[in-house]
């Protein structure tokens, strides 16, 4: 009960994990990891006689991690490496490991910590694969799966389109090999199962390693069989058009049957290994239970967890109220000003997600040209009415759009200097400069530190303590300026775009513009 209630102390991280599991099918298997780890911890606890030699150091770990998670939710702290790998500090898997460590140490003590080392470390698998895994592994496997399916279709005499990932048996009938069709979900599921089973049955390393590798390979091979089976179905459905409407249902049925067959083969191999005594380590001798501590210290630890959870639970309620107010203000955003200095409003619009979340409210501004008939500088100003502290470059990197330049820009404005994290992009049609900042407490500040391979993007914490009184929320701001000149090097384009952006900001009052969105 304490482990469940204590999740309120890291509410922001739990919410972020739930969102990842709900929206990312490749990582959705991570939702069962905490349940498995909890069961394995109880199994380890039973093996040492349910001793309750807990240490208050566990509570110190939980309290410290709760405060760090609170600060993490209040600020921006993101590291990118070579623009291919990024994470927000501290990463969510580390949070899960620290939380499990604190709970085990608080109630079970060092003996339980030693006995349950595996399920504690397994909590790292709450996110089974990192974000960059898709770029380096997922996409190549997607194309490999499409090649196998296409080759099998040619083998059975089907005439197909020439598009790589589309396998069309008729002009409007066929299948698209999406990233989710590459078999990774099945491979990850069987791989994690093999890791847990190998630990429970205490296989030696020379059995454990091939078991995990074989499980991952089995999942991928059976996915190729699924694709080939679907090719056969589509080939038949060309002659029987009534079957074409049930292609997705057939895919689900075939995939489920093949996965069950793969699982049957996997557990058959496990059962064979269990019956070979020389391949299994002897179970450790069960420790004799020691006399546990008196009830008062144990209940004191329970009370400490309840108090910690209450504080951060109220903070969660406070955050939910703030988010509700932000959504309400986003429903009726104030109009963008018609003029900012010598820049005039050209158009305004709202950018949102399919779930109705308003990401940015935009206004595009244009300055007079240097001569009649010559277009002036265009600057787009975006204000986020709902998002928390946010870095736009992270979204670009997650979509595989790497910046050609990254740096810091400081610009004067009517309310003092504005610090922005900036990056340039070249898509072959335009070169653009994007600069982001966070307005809060009468100032707009966001910072970055860049070396040759590592970039650190950060913004100051909005509040220092949970439930600290505050009348405003931080509001992310994004500015864009672009040019159609894509051939010039970024070293010459970036200063020109930065100068145009600074000219716009010189007459802008970002603090005043974000006030209607910052009120709680």
Number of C-alpha atoms within 10 A of each C-alpha: 7 15 14 8 14 23 19 24 29 25 20 21 22 16 13 12 20 14 12 18 18 12 10 11 12 22 21 19 19 24 18 11 19 19 12 15 20 17 13 20 22 16 15 21 20 15 18 18 16 19 20 25 19 24 20 16 14 24 22 13 18 25 20 14 19 25 17 16 21 23 19 18 19 21 21 23 23 20 19 19 15 12 21 17 17 21 15 16 15 14 15 19 19 16 21 23 18 21 26 28 23 26 23 28 25 27 23 23 21 17 17 27 24 13 17 23 16 17 25 24 17 21 26 21 21 23 22 22 14 13 15 16 13 18 15 11 12 19 16 14 19 20 18 16 25 25 16 15 24 24 14 17 21 12 9 11 10 18 14 16 14 10 9 12 20 17 24 21 20 14 8 7 17 20 18 14 19 14 18 15 20 25 25 22 21 25 24 23 18 25 21 20 18 24 18 19 17 20 15 13 17 18 22 14 12 9 14 20 14 12 22 22 15 17 25 23 19 21 24 22 17 19 25 19 16 24 25 20 18 23 24 16 16 26 21 14 19 15 10 10 12 9 14 18 11 11 16 12 10 17 16 13 12 18 20 13 12 17 20 12 12 20 19 12 14 19 14 12 12 17 11 9 17 15 10 9 9 11 17 18 11 11 9 8 8 10 10 11 13 12 11 14 12 9 9 9 15 18 11 11 19 16 13 16 23 18 14 18 24 16 14 23 21 15 21 20 12 14 14 12 13 18 18 14 18 23 18 14 18 21 13 8 14 13 12 19 11 13 15 18 13 12 21 18 18 15 13 15 13 15 13 12 8 6 6 10 15 20 18 21 22 21 22 20 24 20 21 15 11 10 8 8 8 9 12 16 20 22 25 21 21 23 27 26 29 25 17 18 25 24 24 17 23 21 11 14 17 17 10 14 16 19 18 17 14 21 17 17 19 16 17 16 18 14 16 15 15 24 22 24 26 28 22 23 21 21 9 10 11 14 23 24 27 23 27 26 27 33 25 20 16 13 16 24 21 27 22 20 14 15 10 7 10 14 19 17 21 22 21 17 18 19 17 12 13 16 15 9 8 11 9 16 25 27 25 29 27 23 22 20 21 24 16 11 14 17 12 10 11 17 10 9 19 23 12 15 22 19 12 18 24 18 19 26 21 18 17 19 15 23 22 14 17 24 17 17 25 24 16 15
